[in-house]
Amino acid sequence: MTSTATDFPTSTTPDLITARHLINGVWLGEADTERMNPARPGELAALSPSGTAADAEAAITAAAAAQPGWAALPAPARGAILMAAGDLLLERQAAVAEDLVREEGKTLAEAKGEVKRASDVLRFFGSLGWAATGEVLPSGLPDTTITTRREPLGVVGLITPWNFPIAIPAWKAAPALISGNTVVIKPAELTPLSATHLARALQDAGLPAGVFNVVHGKGRVVGDALARDPRIAGMSFTGSTAVGLGLQEILNARRARVQLEMGGKNGVLVLDDADPRKAAKVVAAGAFGLTGQACTATSRVYVTPGIRAAFLAALVEEAAAYTPGDGLDASMGAVVSAQQFAQNQAAVRSAVERGATLLHGAYDNSELDGGTDAGFLFPPAVLTGLAFDDAAVTEEIFGPVVAVLEVPDYEAGLAAINDSRYGLTAGICTDSLTLATDFAARAQAGVIKVNRPTAGLDLNVPFGGVKDSSTNTFREQGKSALDFFTWGKTVYTGI
């Protein structure tokens, strides 16, 4: 390992812009990678090291050495550390959120909410240190008691995305840690500070050295090293479908456990009996909140004829209320990067070139306030007049772009919702309890929303998708998240 130990400022320092690897309790690495503020491209937001396979190997070695002692610590004691870390994050909410805005681009309100979510996740899983993890069951044999136990996998790898750079690391790490595993995490390159704040909170709360390790760097270097190391017993990944499936192939080859949460192309069905203004607010919140940069964001809407005109008018009005800018003082944040900005532009431009109507938004540099000099500011786009198999309807864009299509009735709308390679979230806007219940039963998605935005999740309930959105095995969040990070053992005891 070529990294050198470095003093690290406290996480409450207002101008903290430097992230480091955390390996065996020591902050390491030369911060040589610049991350610029997406709302102010000339402003440096963060510095981080370019990790190597050797850094990943050192982190795994540290985690493997620390794991037996961590697992031997009583679960309530492990939970107390997680709860203390959650409290520390909440105390530091303002500073952490401002760093999150500068490196990711979302609004300050969204960032504060995300930090609060990470704090709540740590405290939720910390409280599970006092919960029962096994059962006592009857035996058909005389003088015999049967009990079940859950055992930690050992060392687990986490690969997390840039769009929720502190919440997703928290909701993966917390169930892993409370279960007695040790962790090596590779955060997204674009958002190194958020993972640093999480690591600092855990360290300051008393987490032993080597239990939680952070290695920054490129996925094809650090992520690949984690996936191939035989000491990594399980890996939880959130990111693109292509990368996730590649990791799954590597991990399956050595029979390691793998959890994937990947892409989404989430649809909402709006029926004639819905209130058009309420439906438009639901769709806008799902499509344009978080700058559309969520795997659960609404990106396609199917509307029945009787409500179509009123709904479209209301949706355009809602879109106008989302004004992109610097997240510290805007109602909508910047797009995360130049690459994502160009991807949004290309998606809208090509749809218009194929005959779509752009009811709200822009796609040409001359029409946009955003761009390389002014910040990556992309206004909400509302498209109509598209074919059902158009790329803007079928392919994930990951921006504030929504396609609205007409369907003749409920059955056609449900079929359109299900006609996708993805199956993460799906929604319906209706006043009919009968149709809402039928939709919940027949929609092919892991999360169903009735009269609510497709984006937004409660931390105490299972989350995951089907089809190309997930491995559709172990769910994240809630108590069910513990299943991925543990394995079951049945014990027969004779008296």
N, C-alpha and C positions, 0 to 999 in steps of 0.2 A: 504494500500500500504506500503510495507516494504522498498522501496527505500529511500535513503537519498540524499539531495542536495549536489552537488559536483562542485567545481570550474572547469572550462573547458578552456583549452588553446585555443588561436586563431587558426583559420583554416589554417593560413599560417606558423605555426610552422613546420619545416622540419621533426622532428621525432615524429609527432603526431601518436600514435598507439592506443589511447583509445577512444572508442565510449561510449556514454551514452544514456539513454532514454532522450527524450525531451518532457516534460509534462507541459503544461501551461507556457511555456517560461523558464522553469528551467531544467537544466541538472541534471539527477538523476541516481542512480543505481550503485551498486558495480560491476565493470568489472571483472567477474570471468571466462569468457569463452575465451580460447585462439584460435587464428586463425594463423596457420603457413603459411609461404610463399610456395606456391606449387612448385616453381622452386628451392627453398632452404628450404627443410622441417625442418631444424634445426633452422631457423630464424623466430622469432616472427614477424608477420605482423600486428596483431590487437588484441585488447582486447575488449570485450563487455559484457554487463550484460545479465543474463538469466531472461527474463521478465516473469511475472506471469499474471494470469487472473486479479488480483487486479491492476496491472500496466495498463493493457488494459482498465479496468473500469475507472481508474482515468483519463486516456487520453481521453476517450470518454466523461466523465463529463466535462473536460476542453474544449473540442471541442464544446460540446453542449452549454456551457455558452457563448463561444466566437462567435458562428455562427450568431446570430441576428445582432450584431454590425458590423461584417465583411460584411454581406449581405447588410447592410444599407449604407456602404461606396460606393460612386459612382464608377462605373466600371472603369472609367479612372484612378481613384486613386488606385484601386486594381492592375490594369495593370502596373502602374508606379512602384509599389513594385516588381512585377515579372520581369520587365525589368531591374531594378537596381540589382536584384539578379543575372540575367543573366550576367550582366556586371562584377559583383564581381567574378562569377565562371570563366569567361574568364581571369580576372586578375590573378587568382590563378591556372590557367590551369596546369602549370608545376608541382606544388606540389600535386594537386589533382590527376593528371595522374600517378605520381610515386606511390602514395598510392594505386591507383587502380591496377597498375601492381603487386605490392607486395601482395595484398590480393586476386586478381582474377587470375593473371597469364598471361593475354594477353600482347601483345607487347606494347612498349611505344607509337609507332605511332598510334596503335588502341586505346589506352587509351586516348591519347590527342584528337583524333578524337571524342571519346565518350563524353569527357568533353565539347568540342566545341558544340557537338550536344545538350547536356543538356542546355548549355547557349543559343543556338539558339531557342530551344523549349520554354524556359522561355520568351525570348524576343518576339517570334511569338505570343504566347497566351497573353502576356502583351499588345501587340499592338491591340488585339481584344477588349480591354476595350473601344476603341473608335468606335467599329463597331456596327451597328444596330443589335438587337437581336429579333426584332418582325416585324410585318407588319401592314399596314393600308389597310383595305379591304372594298369594297362596301357592303352595306346592301340592301336587298329588302324592307326594311321598310323605311318609310319617316322620315326625320330628325334624322337619326341614323348613327353613325359611329362605325365601328368594328375595333378593334385593337387586336393583339396577343402579349403575353408576354412569356418570359421564366423565370421560377423561380428555384432557387437552390433546390436540394433534402434536404439539411440540413447537417448532418454529414456523411461523406463517409469513408469507410475503403479501404485501398490499401495494397495488398500483392504482393511483387515484387521479381524477381529471381536474381540469382547471376551473370548471364552471361552479362547483361548490367546494372550494379549496380547503375549507376547514371543517365543514359539516360532514362530507363524505369520508375524509380520513378519520373523523371522530366516530362515525357510525360503523366503520369497519374495525377500527382499533379497539373500541370499548368492549364489544362482545368477545373479541379475541383475548384481551387481557383479563377480563373477569373470569374467563374459562381456564386460565392458567397457562396460556400460550405466551411466547415472546414474539416480537414483531420486528420485521424490517420493512419499511415503507419507502417506496419511490414516488414522491409527489410529482405533479405536473411541472414541467420546466417553466411554464409561464407564471406560476403562482408559488414561488418557493417560501415566501414569508409566512403565509397562512399555516403551512405545515410546521414551520419553525415556532410559531406561537403556540400551537398545540403541544409540540414537544417540550417547550419551555414550561408550560403549565404542568405537564405530567412530571417533569423533572423537579420542579419547585414544590410539587405536592409530595415528593418523597419516593417516586418510582425508582427502584434500584437500577444501577448501571447495567446496561446490556439488555434490559427488558424491552425498551422501545428505541429502535435505531432508525435513523433517517439517512438515506443516500440520494442525493440529487443527481440529475443527469438525464441522458437520452434513454428512451425506452428500449431502443434496439441494443443498447449497451448494458445499462443497469437492469432493466426489466428482463432482458433475455438471460442475464447471469442469474437472476433470482429464479426464473422459471426452470433453469437447467440444473440448479444445484440440488443434489439428492437430499440435503438436510432441510430443504423447504418442503414441509409436509402438506401444505395447502396454500393456495393463492386466491385472493379475492381481487377482482379487476372490475373497474368501471371505465368505459371508454368506447371506442368505435368497434363496430361489429367485426371488421376485417382484422384488427389487431387482436381482439378477444379470441376469435376463432383460431388464430395462429398460436396464441398462448395455450389454448385448450389442447391443441394437437401435441405440443411439447409436453405438457403436464400429464396428459392421458398416456403418453408413451411410457412413462415411468410410474403410472398408477397413483399419482399424487392427486389430492382433492383440488377441484377448481370451481370457482364461483364467478360467473360472468354476468354483469349488467351492462347492456350495450345500447344500440340505437333505438330510435322510436320515430314513428310517423303517425302521430296520434290524431284520431278523428273525433269529431263531435257531430251528432245528429240533432238538428233543430226542427221540431215538428210544429205544425200549424197551431196547436193549442198552447204553445209557449208564449210568454210575454216577450215581444221582440227586443225591447230595451234591456230587460234582464238577461236575455240570452246573449245579446251583444256584449254586455259587461262580463259575462262568464267567459265568452270566447276571447275577448280582448285581454282579460287577465291571464288566461292560459297561453295566448299567442305572443303578447307583447311584454308582459312582465318578465323580469330577468333578461330583458333584451332578446327574448325568444331562445336563449342559450341554455335550455334544459332538455334532457332526454324525454321529459314528460310534457313538453310544451305542445300546445294545439297547433297543428299545421295544415289540417284539412277539415273542412266543414261541409256537411251535406244538409241542404235545406229543402223542405217541401214547398210547393208553389204558393200556397196561401199566405205564407209569412215572408217569403223571399225578399220582396221589395222593402218592406218595413225593417226587416232584419239588416239588410245591407246598408240602408241609410243610417241606422243606429250604429252599426259596426264602424262605418267610416267616421262618424262623429266621435266614437270612442277612440279610434286610432289617432285622431287629431290631438287628443289630450296627452298622448305619449310623445314628449319632446326629448330627443336624445341630446346628451351633453355630458359634462363632467359629473360623475356620480355624486360628488360632494354637494352639488346643489341643483341637480336636474331630476326630472320626473322619469327619465329612462336613461340607463347607462350606455356607455360606449360598447361597441363590438370589441371583442377581446384582442384581436390582432389584425394586421394587414391582410393576412391570408384569409381569415374568416370574413373580413370586409369585402374582399374581392369575390369570395364564394357567394356571398349574399347578392352582390351586384350581378354576377353572372347568372345566378338562378332567376332573378327577376327579369333581366334583360332578355335572356333566351326564351322565357315564357311569353313575353310580349312579342318577340319576333315570331313565335309560333302562333300568334293570334289572340293571346290573352288580353283582357282589359285590365289596366291598372287603375283601380278606383281610388287608391290612396298610396302614397309612397313615391319613391324615386329609385333610379338605378344607374343613371349616368353621372359621371363626376361633375359635369356642369350643373346638374340639378341638386347635388348634395352639398350640404355644409361640411360633410366629413371628408376624409381622405388623409393622405400622409401628413400634410401640414397642419390641418385643423383638428385632427383627432378622428378616430374611426366611428363617426356618428351616422348611423343608418336608421332612417325613420321607418315606422311600421309600414308594411306593404300588404295591401288587400287585392288579390287577384280573382277575376272571374273569367268565364268563357273558356275554360280549360277542358280538354278531354279527360276522362277518368284515368287513362293510362299515361297522361302527361308526366314528365319527370318532376315537375313542381308538385304533383299530387302524390307521386310514389316514392321519391327519393328524399332522404333527410337533408335539410338545408342547415339547420341549427342556427337560425336567425329569426328576426321578427317578421316572418313572411307566412301568410295564411291564404290558402286557396279555398274559394267558396263555390260549390257546385250544387246544382238542383237535382233532386230526386223526386219521383212521383208520389211516393208513399213511404210508410215506415219500413215495410219489408225490403224495399229497394235500398233504403238508407242503411239498414242493418247489414245487408249484403255488401254494400260499398265499404262500410266500416271494416268488415272482416276481410275484404279483398286487399290484403297487404302482407308483405313479408315480415312486418313487425307486429308486435302485440304487447306493448307496454301499458299504455293507458287508453281509455276510450270514454267518451261522455255522451250524454243525451240531455236535451233541454225539452221538458214536457211537463204538463200538469196531470198527465195520466199515470196513476199508480200502476195500472195494468201493464202499460207499455214500458214503464220504467223497470218493473220487475222482470218482464220478459227480456228486456235489453240486458239487464244484469246477468241473466242466466245464459244468454246466447252470444253476447259479444265476446270475441276472442282476444282478450287482453287480461293482464294480471291485475290491473286496477281499474275499477269502474267508477265513474263520477256521474251522479244525477243532479243536474242543476248546479253544478260546481265546476270550477276550472280543472282541466286535466292536470295542471301542475299544482304542486303542493301536497305534502304528505304528513301524516301524524307519525311521530317517532315510535309509538307503542304498538304499531300494527305491521303485519308483514308487507314487504314491498318486493316486487319482481315481475318479470314479464314472461311471455311465451314466444314461440317462433324465433326469429333472429334477434329478438330483444334480450334474450337471456338463455342460460343453460337450463332454466326451468327445473331446477333441482332444489337447491337450498335458497330460502328467501332471506333478504336483509331486513333489518330493523325489527323492533319488538322482541319478545322472548324467543321467537323462532330463529332469530339471528344466531343464537347459541348453537343451533344444530350443526351448522357448517364447521364451527371451530372445535367440535368435540366428537368423540366416538363412544358408542355404547358398550357397556360391559354388564353381563348378568352373573350374579354371584349366588351360588347355592351353599347354605350353611346348615350343617347337621348339628343337632342338639344332643 
